[in-house]
Amino acid sequence: MSKSTKLLERLLRRPTDFTFKELETLLLGLGFVLSKAGKTSGSAVRFINHDTKQIIRIHKPHPNPELKSYAVSYIISELKKGGYIDGR
């Protein structure tokens, strides 16, 4: 089982300790690239999949690395829209 698959399964359990680094590893494994949203973007980042043209926008959490529950829900929703996971 690949690291991306394990991370995707973990994300779908909606853990309260899912980190931005885990998200980055997951999305890079799914073919996304990380992009800052601009010079003055601050914590705003985009994950772009150039093959599917899908963009996932999120704020990098700080000072703690864990994603908020609404961010986890948003990411799951976007991955469903992109066809990366079924409609569970």
N, C-alpha and C positions, 0 to 999 in steps of 0.2 A: 504494500500500500504506500503510495507516494506521500510526501510531506504535505502537499497541497490538499490531497484527499482527507488526510487526518485533520488538517486545520479546518477544512470545510465542514466536516462532521462535528468538530468542536464548536464552530460558529453556530451551526444549526441548533445546538443545545442551549444557545443564548446565555453563555456564561457571563458572570459579572466581572471576571478578571481577564477578558480577551484584550490583548494589548495591541497598540498600533503596529508594533514590529511584527506581530503575528499576522495582522491584516495585510501588511506590506508583503510579507512572504507569500501569503495566500494569493493575493491579486497578481503579483509578479509571476507566480507559478501558473496562473490562468491566462497569461499573455498580456497583462496590463503593464504600463510603464508609469512611473511616478513623475508628476510634473508639478512644480510650484505654480500657483495661480497668477503670478506676476511679481514684479519687484517689491511691491508693498503688500504682498499677500499675507504676511504674518504666518499664522498657523494653518491657513487655507491651502489644501493640496488637492490635486486631481489625479485620479488614476485613469489612464486612457488606454483603451484597446484599439489600436489602429486598424486591426482586421475587421472588427465588428462595429467600429465607430462609437462604441459605448464609452461614456464618461461617468465616473463616480466621483462626486465632489464631497469632501469631508474636511472637518477641522481636526488637525492633529491635537490630541488631548494634552493638556498640561495643567498643573505640574505633574500629575500622575499619568502614567502611560496607558491606563485602562480606558477602553472606549465606554461611553455612556450607553445605557440600554436602548435609547432611541437611535443611536448611531448603528448599533448592531442590527436593529430592526430594519433600518434604511438600507444597509448593505445587503441583507438577506433579500429584501424586496428588489433591489437593483440586480442582484445575481439571478433572481427568478426571471425578471424581465429580459435579461440577456440570454436566458436559456442555459445557464451554467448549473442550475439546480432545478428539480421539478417543482411543481406548484404546491408542495407540502404546506 
